[in-house]
Amino acid sequence: MKKYKFPLLPGLLLSCLFIACSDDNKEDLPDLQPGEGMNYSPKTPDADQPLTITFKAPTSSALFGYKGEVYIHTGVVGEGDWQYVPAEWNQNIDKCKMTKLEENIWSITLEPDIRQWFQSGKTPIEKLGIVIRSSDGSKKGIDIDSFVKVTDHKYQGFSPAEIKHAALPGNVEEGINVINNTTVTLVLYDKDTEGNHKDFAHVLGDFNNWELTNKEDCQMCRDDAAGCWWITLNNLNPTKEYAFQYYVGTKGGEVIRLADAYCEKILDPGHDDDIPASTYPDNKRYPKGGKGIVSVFKIQRDNYAWSVPDFKMQHPKQPVIYEMHLRDFTADHSISGALQKLDYLKNMGVDAIELMPVQEFDGNDSWGYNPCFFFALDKAYGTPKMYKDFIDACHRKGMAVILDVVYNHATGNMPFARLYWDSAKNKTARNNPYFNTDAPHPYSVFQDFNHESPLVRKFVKRNLKFLLDEYKIDGFRFDLTKGFTQTASTEATASNYDAARIAILKDYHSAVKAAKSDALVIFEHFCEKKEEQELAAEGIYLWRNMNNAYCQSAMGWKENSGFDGLYESTPSWVGFMESHDEERMGYKQTQWGNGVLQTDLPTRIRQLAANAAFFFTVPGPKMIWQFGELGYDFSINSNETGTAVSEEYRTSRKPIRWDYYENATRKELFEIYSQLIDLRNEKPSLFEGNATLTWRAGASDWDQGRSLYLSGITGEAIAVVGNFSNTDADVTFPGPIGEWRNYFTGQNETVTEKVTVPANHFILYTRF
């Protein structure tokens, strides 16, 4: 059996996307002329008879006028999944090739009968899912998926018993509840916004041999007051991993399989086999009785002996954060590979590592902004123990670990989304108590959480506390917090002050602080100043994107190159020159650099060093995107080889160039970064808000050179003069003239009113 995989969709952040199915394909089709679209013979398909499918492309179809080969992508639809799909999306096999009858008309016959064509065995066939596509998968005959109902006289589906009502046991909550060493109670919340629930709920798993029955080890009880289905499982082995799924649905309607939203491990039949054993050794085998993603639990937890149980950040007010994507950081693309590079980061002096999302996401190859299971860390990077080993090792070296968390949305594989799904519209249903049918804001991807729902608030807070307690995480970077709103907005108004959004975000911040008082909280917010100031007053840090300005200066162009937007005493911005979302400075130099900045690596590196000097010497938290310290010069839109540059590769794997560290010229930039960070750590009082910053670093300061003066209340001071042009310049010194120490040479110098700074250079002076 093959799991149905959907084609890559341009602009989305994941490798595959779960699509639910509509009950009647004809109702979902666009307006068609007689004979156009999908036609079936016989009109009432029978599982044990052949079926001829004919597609006539209307003028609105992407296949209208198409001259290439056409294929059918099809599967038996059941329990919320496409089963027995003969070929992957872009896999062209003769069995699925359609015959061209005439221009814009293609046909295929499933013979000798539907059941044998799919080789579906004893599985009841009640519905087929159908997509007509071009040979390369880029064109669909109809944008939405089509479905045809089938009569099956030989095999019938399961008939659930009447609901068994019983009060929910005390001291349990949604998800997996360990009662004692042999007993677990599973709880599934199911009450939509209209107060309704499914007609039945059962549980299938290793504990009942995946046998769907109405027995007490399979049928769940219903507590209407609690809005939950529940079942208690006894006589379990405390050291065994149990795989299981919920089987829920309505009589005469859709039946689906669900994993548990609170499980800490999932098994994915479509992707687990692609994870190397070195990354996730001894993974549990996928159960024969499972369909789609299954959840896993084990009663006896693996106790982890933390070597640093009470880690505290060294510089919580002005950390230097290193943003890391595990997939693209080391050659083995894992958390264990990153662990081997911690000395490199420690030597650079970073205070914290911010991991791009590692909560379980769709597929294995992703940026991680397509989450589906929030309590499970993705197996594509390693085991729970490996994650803990990494975090513990970071703590031993004095570095915090921050998780990038995605609570704005979830994919269709998220159980809360699947439980309430509008098949006809292919998105979450209007009665979903967790998600909005349509996002009120313009930045929607996947299914949009309704953060005004008490259920969502409870879920997010519980997840945050779990990550802090279980993995000893030191803080969070919240993705797309601008979207945590129910206020309708457009691109033009989404950043406007929103009191309701502020209340939601303060609530989550309070929950984090209640669980760990010194946890760092960072928002990717980008809203109006009043809103950011209010959040900053709560102790929240906010992302500050300065990529365009620093890219302009890196290329040697003064237009829009002002650095002055990097600093303000409040809000407390986490400034960055690059992030995972932005183009790399080094790449833009190679493409659009001014003169020698395009052609000469040493000059490019010196210009990047000057950028760094006017970045790290500015007070407040700072963030580095991985390999920026080595002048990484492959585009954000490059593929794994670095030879292709296209928007379609934006989230693709990138070249991993640890050889850059062995390049003497590039290593000079690493050393500059390291020394500048050392300066921050040596004199934290200058960077924590008590010092006075005056600087001339706007676009208008380009020609006469840029300068910065940072002075503390005890007389300690830093002065920087920089020349970003391609000719030498005399730069006005920003501080008092006289004796200063050249920070990089260690020599004392008598500084006059003007300092000669060579082209593409900077000089940093200290007085302390």
N, C-alpha and C positions, 0 to 999 in steps of 0.2 A: 504494500500500500504506500502511496506517495502522498505527502501532505501538499495541499494546494498552496502555491506561492504566487503572489501577485507581482506584476512587473514593477521595476523601479520607477518611481514617480518623480519627475524633475522638481527640485526645490524642497523636497522633504528630507528629513534628517535620519532616515532609517533604511534598512535593506529590504524589509518586507512588511506588509501591512495586512492585518486580518480584516476581511470583508464579510459581513453577514449577508444573508440572502433574502430576497423578497419572495412572497408567497405566490405571486402570479406575475409571470414576466410580461404578459400582454398589458397589464395595467400600468406598467412603468415605462413603456416604450413611448418615444416621441410621436407626434402626429405622422401617420404613414398613409400613403396611397394604397388602394386595394392591391394585395399581392406582395407588397413590400415588407421587409423585415424578415422575421423568423416564421417558418411554416413547417408543420409536422404531418407525417403520414405514417400510420393512421393518426387521426386527430385526437384519439384517446389512447395514448401509448400504454402498452402492456409489457411488463418486465420480461416475459418469456416470448415476446414477439420482436421481429426486427423493427427498427424505427428509422425512417428517412427524414433528415433535417435539411431543409433548403433555406438559404439566405439570399434575399434579393436586396441589394444595397440601395437605399433611397439616396437622393441627391445630397442630403445632409450628412451622409455617412462618410467616414474617413476612408472607407474602401471603395467609394464610388469612383469609377475610372481607374482603379488600381489594376496593374498589369501583372503583378507577381503572384507567387503561390499563396494560397490561403489555407489556414489550418483551424481546426476546432480545438478549443481548450475546454475540457468538460470533466465533470466528476459526479459521483453519487452524493447528493446532499443529505446529511443526517446529523443530528445532534450538534448543530452549529458548525459543521466542518464539511469540506469537500473531500470525499474519499475516493480511492481507486482512480486517481487522476493518472492517465497513461504516460504523460510527459510533462516535464517542467515547462515554464512559460516560454522560454526561448529555444526549447528542444523540438526540432522538427522530425517527426517520425511518419512513416508511410501510413500507419494506422489512422492517424489524425488528419491526413491530407485530404482536403475537399476537392471534388471534381468541378471544374468550371463548365457549366452548362451553356452559357452564353454570356455576353458582356454584363458584368455586375451581378451575376447569379452563380452561386456555388451550392453544391449538395454533397452529402455524405450519408451512408446507410450504416447504422450500428447493427451488425449481423454476425452470427445467425440469429441472435436476439440480444436484447439490451444486457441481460445478466451475463451472458457469456462474453460479450464484447468488453465489458468492464472487469470480468473475472472477479465478481464481487461475492461469490460463494453464497452463504446463507444470509447475508446481510439484506434486510428488507429494502426494496427500492421504491421510494415514494416520490422522489423528486430528483431531477437532474439540473445541474448548473451548467450554463453554456456561455462561452465567449467565442466569437468568430474573430480571428486576428490575422494580421499579415505575417509573412515568414519571419521577419525580424522582431515581431512583437510590438512594434511601435504604433500600429494602427489597429483600432477595434472597429468591427462592423457597427456596433452600437456601444455607446459610452458606458451604459450601465450593464450589469450582468443579466442574462436572461435565464428563466427557469421554466421547466415544464413538469407538470405533475404526471406521475406514472402509477398505474394500477399494478399491485403485486398480489396475485392470488395464492402464491406458494408460501411466502414467508411474511409473517405479521410482526409488527412491533410489540414492545412490552406494554401490558395494561396495568397501570398503577392502581393500587387499592385506594379506598377513600382516606381522606386525611385523618391522621391519628393525633388528636389534641392532647397536649400535656404541658404543664408549666415548666419553663426553663429552670434548670437547677440553679441554686445560688452560687455566687462567686465565680461565674464564668462570663466571658465576653466573646464578641465576634471572633471567629477564627479557631485556632487549635488550642485547647485547654488541657494541660496535663494535670490529671486529678491525683494520681499516685503512680507508683512504679509500673503498673500494668493497665492503667485506665486513662482514656482520653475522651473528652467531650468536644465534638465539632459543632460549631454554631455558625449558621449562615443567615445573615440579615436579609429579609426580603419583604419590603413594604414600600410600594411606590408612592409618588406624590398624591395619588388619589385614594390611598389607603388600601389598595388591592395587593394581592400577592399571587404567586404561581399556584397551580392546582396540585402539584406534587413535588416532592424533593426526596431524592435517595442519595446514598453515597456508595460508591464503588471503590474497591481498593484491594491491596494485598491481603487485608484482614478477612475479606469474604470472597477471595479468589475471583474478584471482578465479576461476580455473578449478580445480575440484576434481578432482584426478587422483591417480594413484599415482606420479607422476614425482618426480625428486629435488628439484625446486624446490617441492614441495608436501607429500610424505610426510615426517614427522619420524622420526628414529632414536630408538631406545630404549636407555637405559643403566640396567639394573635396579639396579646397585650404587649409582648416584647418585640413583636414584628419579626420573629426569628423561627427558623427551622433548626432542630438540634438532634443529635444522636450521641449516645455514650457507648464507647467501644471498650470491651473488657478482655482480659486474658491476653494482653499484648506482650511482646518481648521488649523489654526496656532498651536493649542495645541494637535493635533492628530498625532500619529505615523502612518506613511504610509509604508507598505511593498511593494516592487516592484522587478521586474527582467527585464533584457533585453532579447529579443527573436531575435536572429540573425542567419543568415546562408546563404547558397548559394542554388540557384535553382537546384534541382536535386541532392543536396549534403547533408552534415551534417547540422542539425539545433540544436542549443544549447540554454540553458537558462543560463544567467549570472547574478550574483549579481554585484553591483557597487564596484570597487576596492577602492574607496575613502569613502565608507560609514563608519560610526562610530558605527554601530551595525548591526549584522546579526542574522537571525533566521535559525537554522539548524534542520530539521525534524528528523534527525537521532540521535541527541545528547541532544537537549534542555530539553527533558522530564526527563533526568537523573540529571539535575541540581536542587539541593534542593531549595525550595522556600525561605529558610532562607538565602541562598547565593545570589540568584537573585529574589527578590520578585516582583510580578506583571509583569512578563515578558509578552510581547505581544504574543498572540496565533498565531501559525503558520497558514497562510491563506490557505483555501481549494484549491485555484487556483494555489498555488505555486508548483514548482517541484525542489527539491534540495535546496541549500542555497539561501535565499533571503536577500536583503538589506533593511534597514530601514532608514527613515529620519523623522525629525520633524522640522517644520519651527521655532518655538519659542524655543530657546535653554534654558535649565535649568541653570539659573545663579547661580554660586557658590560663596559664600562669603568667600574668603580666609582670615584666621586670621593672616597669615604671608605672605603678598603679595610680599615681597622683601627679601626672605631668602638669607643669605650668609653663605657659609661654614666657620667653625671656623678654620680649619687647611687644607686649600686646597693644600698645598705643601707636606704634609705628612699624609694624612688621613689613618685611620684604617677602612677598608671596611668590612662589614659583608655580605657575599653572601647568599641569601635566596631563597629557592624554596617553594613557597606558599603551594603547594600541600602537602609537607612533613614537614611543620613547625608546624602546629597545627592540632588538631583532626578534626576540621571542614573544613580544607583544603582551607581556604578562606582568602581574604585580610582583612576581618573584624576580623578573628581569629588572624592574625598577629598583627593587631592594638592593641589587648589586651596585647601583649607581649613587647610593646615598652619600658616600664620601665625597663624590664630585660636588654634590649640592651643598654639603656641609662646608667644604673648602671654599665655595663661593660665598658662603655666609648667609644663605637664605634662612628665614625664620619659620616659614611654613610652606607646605606643599598643598596645593589645591588640586584635587583630582577631578577631572571632568567626570560626568555622571557614571557611576558604577553600579547603580541599582539596576536590577534585571531589566534589560531592554530587548526589543524584538531583534532576533537574529544574533550573530556574533560580531558583525563588522559595522560599527556605528560610532558616531560621536557620543551617543548615550542620551540624547534629548528625546528619545522615543520610549519612555519607561512603560513597563506593564506590570511589574511586581516590585513593590517598594521595600518590602522587608527582606528580599533576597538580593544578595550581591551577585553580579553577573559572573557565571562560570567561565565565560570566555577569558577572564583575567586570572582566575584561580579559585581556590577553596576558601571558605571562611577562615580557616587557620592561616592561610597564606596572607590574607588581608590583615589579620591581626599581627602576624609576624612583621609585616611591613610597617604598620602603625607603631608597634612597640619599638622597632629598630629606629624609626624616626624620632621617637621620644627619647631614646637613649642618646641620640646625637643632638638633642636640643631643638628638634624641629617639630612643629605642630602639623597636624593633618586636617585639612578642611575638605569637606565634601561639597561638590556642586550638586544641588538637589533640584529636581524638576517637579513642582507641584501645580504648575499652571494647567497641565494637561496630562493625558495618558493615551496610549494607543487602544485600538479596539480589542486587543488581547487582554486588557485589564478586566478582571472579573466583574467589577461594578459596571463597566460599560457593556459587557456581553450580556449581563443579566437582564438589562432593559434596552432592547435594541429595536430600532425602526428599520426593518428589513427593506421596505420599499424605498426609503430614502437613504439607506446605507449609512446610518449614523445613529448616535444614541437617541433614544425615544424621548418624547416630551414629558413622559411620566417618570423619567429617571431621577431619583432623589439625590444623586451625586453629581450629575453632569448637566450642563446646559445643552439644549438641542443645538443651538447656534451660539457661538461666543459673542458676547456683547461688545467686545473690543476687536480691533482690526488685525490683531497679531495671532490669530488662532492657528494652531496646528493640532491635528488629531481631535480628541474629545476634551472639551473645556470644562474643568472642574468649577462647580458653583461653591465658592468659598463662604457664601452666606448660609449654606446648609450646615446645620449642626453635625450631621453625619460626616461631612467632609472635614470640618474643623477637628472633630474627634479623631478621625483617621490620621490626619497630618500630624497632630500633636503626639499621638501615640507612636507614630513612625519616627518622629524626631527624637523622642525620649529613648526609643529602642536603639537607634544608631549611636546616641551618646553613651548609653549604658553598656550595650553589647560590644561595641567596637572602640569605645573610648575616643570617639571623634572629638576634635577640639573646636569645631565650629562648622558653619555652613555658608555657602554662597547660594542664595536663592535665585533661580533662573526666572526671568521675565515676570517680576513682581508687578509690573504695570498692568498685567492681565488679571490680577487678583481682585476683580471687581465685577459687579452686576450692573454697573452704570453703562448705558449704551454710549458708544463713542466712535469717532472716526479717526483717521490718521491725524487730522488737524486738532482734535479735541482730546485724544487719549491721554495726553500729558497734563491736562488741566487738573487743578486741585480736586481731590476726591476724598471727602471725609470718611466715607464708608470703606474705601480701600485702606486708608490709614488705620482705621480701627481693626480691620482684619490682620494687617501686617504687625501691628503692635501686639495683638493677641498671640500670634505665632512667636514673636520675639520674646514675649513674657514666658511662653511655654518652654522655650529653649533655656532661658535664664533660670527658670525654676528647676530644670533638670540638671543644669551645669552653669553655675553663676558666672564663670569666667569664659564661657564659650564665645567665640567670635561669630558675629552675624553680619553678613554682607548681602546687600540686595543689588541685583541688576535692575535698576529702576528707571532712570532717565526720564524723570517727570519735572514739573516746574519747581523752581527753587523753594517756594514756600513748603511744598510737600516734603522735599528732601531735607529741609531744615528741621521739620517736625520729627521726622524719623531719626535724624542725627541726634536730636535732643534726647532720644531714648537710648543712645549709645550704639546705634546701628551705623555701619559703614556702607557706603554706596559706590558702585562702580563709576569711574570717570574715564571716558574714552577720549584719549588724545592722539589716536593713531594718525589721523590726517595731518595734524601739525608736525608730528615727529617724522612722518614719511616725507613731507615736503622738505623739511630741513635736511633729512638724510640724503635726498636727491639733489640738494643744493639750490632749491627754489624758495624764494622768500614769500611768495604769495601764500596766504593762509597758513603761514608757518609759526604763528605766535604760540608760545608755550604758556602764556599767562592764564589760560583756562585750567591749568593743572591744579592750582592752589586756591583755597579759600579756607579760613579758619573753621568755619562751619558752612555746609555740612562737611563731615570728615570723609573725604573721597579716597577710594583706592584707585589711584591713578595708574594708567598703563599706556605704554607706547604701542604694544601689540597684545592681542588676545587670540584665542582660537577663532574668533569671528572676523578678524581683520587681516588685511593683506600684510605681508612681511616687508619690513623696511628694506632689508637686503635685496629682496627680489625687485622692488621698485627701483632701487638704485641701478641694477643691471639693465633695466628696460628704459628708464626715463631720466637717468642721472644727468646732471649738468656737466658736460665736458668730461674731465678726467674721472669724475664720480661714476660714470657709466663703465669705464674701461679698466680702471686700475684698482685691484683689490686692496692694497695697503691704504690708498686714499679713502676708499669706502669705509674701511674699518676705523680709520681715524675720525671720520665724520660721525660714525655710529658711537664712537667713544665720546665725542663732544655732545651728542644727544644725551648719552647716559649721565654726563656731568651735570647737565641742566635738568635732570630727572631725579636722580637719587639724592641730590643735595637740597631738594625741596621738601619741606616737612610733610608728614602724613604717610599713611600706608602706601606701598607701591607693589605692583605686580609685574612679573616677567613672564612672557610666554616662552615655552620651552625652546631652547636653542637660539633664542634671541641674543644670548650672551656670546654666541659664536658667529654671529652675522649670517644666520640661516637665510638662504637666498632662493628657496623654491616657493613658488606661488601657492597661496591658499587653494587655488583652483588647479593644482597639478595632480597627476596620478602618482602611483607608487614609484614609477621609474623617473618621474620628474620631467619626462619628455613632452607630455601633453598638458596643455593649459586650457581648461574649459570649465564653465560653471557647473557642468554635470559631475565634475570630479571634486567639487568643493569639500564634501565630507569623506572623500576616498582616502585610502592609505597614502601616506607621504614618505618620501625617501628618508631613511634614518641614517644620518651622517655623523657618526661618532668619530670618523676620521678627521673631522674639522678640528677636533680638540688637539690633534697631533700636528696641525698646521700652525707654524710659529706665528704667522701674521694674525690668524684668527684667535689664537690663544691669547694674544695681547689684549683683545677685547674682553675675554674672560677675566684676565687679571685686572683690567680697569674696573669691571663690574665688582669683582671681589674686593678691591681696595676701597671703592666708594661705599660698598655695604659695610665694610669694616669701620669706615669713618662714622657712619650712622650708628653703628653699635657701640663705638667707642664714646660717642658724645650723644647719648639718647636725649638729653635735656634740650638739645638744639632742634630736635625733630618731633617733640611731643606737644607743641603748642605754646610753649613759654617764650620762644625766641621770636625775634622780629625779622621778617623777610622783606627785602626790597630788591627788585630786579627789573632789568630792562631786557625783555625777551619776547617782545612782540614783533610782528612782521616789519614794523617801521624801524626797528632797531637793527635790522639785518646788515645794512651797509656799513654802519659805524661799529659793528660788533656788539655782542650781547654780554650782559654781566649780571651777577647775582651776589647779594650780600646778606648773610644770615648771622645775626648777633644775639647772644644770650644775655640774660640779666646779670651774669657774673663776669661779663667782659669777653667770654669766649666767642670766636667769630670764624666764619668761613667766607671766602671771597672767590668767585669764579669769573674768569673772563674767557669768552669764546669767539672764534671766528669761523663761521660756516660758509664763507665765500672761498673761491678758488685763488684768491690773491692775499698776500699778507695785509694785516690791518693793525692800526694803532687804536686800542680800545681804552676808553676812559675807565679808570679803576673805580669800583663802586664803593669801596670802603675808605677809611682813613689811610693816608699815605704814610710810609715809614717801613719799619721792619716787619716782615711776614716770612712764614716758612712755606717753601714750595712743598706741597704735600707729597708729590711723587718722587722728587729728587732728594727730599729731606734737607735741602740746603736753605739757609736763611738768605733772604734777598731784601734789598731796599727798594720798595715799590714807589714809583712816582705817579703823577697824575695820569700818564698814558703808559699803557703796557703794549709792547709789540707782540702780537700773536700771529704765528705763521698760519698760512691758509689751512683750513680744515683741521684746526687744532683748538685745544683749550688749555688753560693753566688754572690750577686750583691752589689757593693759598689758605693757610690756617693760622690762627692766633690763639693758641692755648698751650 
